[in-house]
Amino acid sequence: MSTRLVTFQADTNVVSAMAVLLKEKISGAPVVDEVGNLVGVLSEVDIMQVIVQDSYYDESVGIVGDFMHSPAEVVSPDTDIYTLAERFIKEGRRRYPVVSNGRLVGQISRRDVLRAAEEMLQHKK
């Protein structure tokens, strides 16, 4: 699980958020409120709505809260690797925010699950 995350707030300008995703070479980020509670997730696909909106309407682009997915699909810190693997397969997600008592504590990716599986398999030898 990663604990050092890029996050946004719902009132962040969506064009600024797009620039951050591109600069950091990430495909999405959690959206939190002022005390760290998860309120949504913003992905590349969500931001592509900005392009579509801009092509049809000549209006200001908006804020992250206008485009993010909410509520976000989350996992708890104690979710086991097998359950995570099944969810990644079934739901096709790249990552899940890890939430404890409503507060964002990290993010787990498919690669994190593979690393944990590799470590488990190494110990079985």
C-alpha positions in Angstrom: 0.0 0.0 0.0 1.2 3.5 -0.8 0.7 6.1 1.8 2.4 9.1 0.1 -0.3 10.1 -2.3 -1.2 12.9 -4.6 -4.7 14.1 -3.5 -7.1 16.8 -4.6 -9.8 18.7 -3.0 -13.2 19.0 -4.6 -12.8 22.7 -5.2 -9.5 22.3 -7.1 -9.6 23.6 -10.7 -9.9 20.5 -13.0 -7.3 21.9 -15.5 -4.8 22.2 -12.6 -5.6 18.7 -11.5 -5.0 17.4 -15.1 -1.6 19.1 -15.1 -0.7 17.4 -11.8 -1.7 13.9 -13.1 0.3 14.5 -16.3 3.3 15.8 -14.3 3.3 13.0 -11.8 2.6 10.4 -14.5 -0.4 8.9 -12.6 -3.8 8.0 -13.9 -5.9 9.2 -11.0 -6.0 10.5 -7.4 -8.2 10.5 -4.4 -10.2 13.6 -3.6 -10.4 14.5 0.1 -12.0 17.1 2.3 -10.1 19.5 4.6 -9.7 16.9 7.3 -8.6 14.0 5.1 -11.9 12.2 4.6 -12.3 10.6 1.2 -15.0 12.2 -0.9 -14.3 10.8 -4.3 -11.7 9.8 -6.9 -10.6 11.7 -10.0 -9.3 9.6 -13.0 -8.0 10.3 -16.5 -11.4 9.1 -17.8 -13.2 11.6 -15.6 -11.0 14.4 -16.9 -11.7 13.4 -20.5 -15.3 14.7 -19.8 -13.7 18.1 -19.7 -12.5 17.7 -23.3 -16.0 16.6 -24.4 -17.7 19.4 -22.4 -15.3 22.0 -23.8 -15.9 20.8 -27.4 -19.7 21.2 -27.1 -20.0 24.2 -24.8 -17.9 27.3 -24.6 -18.0 27.6 -20.8 -15.5 27.5 -17.9 -14.2 24.1 -17.3 -15.1 23.6 -13.6 -13.7 22.0 -10.5 -12.7 18.4 -9.5 -16.0 18.0 -7.7 -17.8 18.4 -11.0 -16.1 15.4 -12.5 -14.9 13.0 -9.8 -16.5 9.6 -9.1 -18.3 9.7 -5.8 -18.8 7.7 -3.7 -15.5 6.0 -4.3 -15.1 2.3 -4.2 -12.8 1.6 -1.2 -11.1 -1.1 0.8 -10.2 -1.3 4.4 -6.6 -1.6 5.7 -7.3 -5.2 6.8 -8.6 -6.5 3.5 -6.7 -9.7 2.7 -4.7 -10.2 -0.5 -7.0 -12.8 -1.9 -10.1 -10.6 -1.6 -8.2 -7.7 -3.2 -7.1 -9.9 -6.1 -10.7 -11.0 -6.7 -11.9 -7.4 -6.6 -9.3 -6.3 -9.0 -10.2 -9.1 -11.4 -13.9 -8.7 -11.1 -14.2 -4.9 -11.1 -11.3 -4.0 -13.4 -9.9 -1.2 -11.3 -6.3 -0.2 -11.2 -6.3 0.9 -7.6 -8.5 1.3 -4.5 -8.3 4.0 -1.9 -7.7 2.5 1.6 -10.0 4.0 4.1 -10.2 3.7 7.9 -13.1 5.4 9.7 -13.9 7.5 6.6 -10.3 8.8 6.5 -8.0 8.1 3.6 -4.9 6.2 4.9 -3.4 5.0 1.6 -4.0 3.4 -1.8 -3.5 -0.1 -3.0 -2.8 -1.0 -6.6 -2.7 -4.2 -8.6 1.0 -4.0 -8.5 1.0 -3.9 -4.7 -1.1 -7.1 -4.7 1.3 -8.8 -7.1 4.3 -7.8 -4.9 2.6 -9.3 -1.8 1.8 -12.4 -3.7 5.3 -12.8 -4.9 6.6 -12.4 -1.3 4.1 -15.0 -0.1 5.1 -17.5 -2.8 8.8 -16.9 -2.0 8.2 -17.9 1.6 6.4 -21.1 0.6 9.5 -22.4 -1.1 
